[in-house]
Amino acid sequence: MTTDNLFFGSNLIVSKYLVYLVLCLGLEFAVFRPLL
């Protein structure tokens, strides 16, 4: 495995984590916004 593949793999994991985090924050915001 080359360093490019390793970097791309870790970058893909980070981007997936960021998307998951944004979705969770958006869901939380959509759920708690009407309550406030």
N, C-alpha and C positions, 0 to 999 in steps of 0.2 A: 504494500500500500504506500502510495507516494504522499508527500506532505500536502499536496493539493487536494487529494481525495480526503485526507484526514481533516483538513481545514473545512472543506465543503460539507463533510458529514457533521462536524461539530456545529457549523453554521446552520445547517438544516435543523438540528436539534434545538438550537437557540431560537430559530424563527418559529418552530412549532410551539415551543414553550411561550413565546411572546404572544402568538395568536391565541393560545389557550388562556393566557392571563387576561388578554383584552376581552375575550368572550366572557370570562368569569366576571370581570369588572362591569361589563355592559349588562349582563344578566342581573347582577346585584344592584346596579343603578336602576334598571327597569323595575325591579321588584320593590326596592326601598324608596324610590322617588315618590310614588303615590302616598306612602305612609307619612312622609314628612310634611 
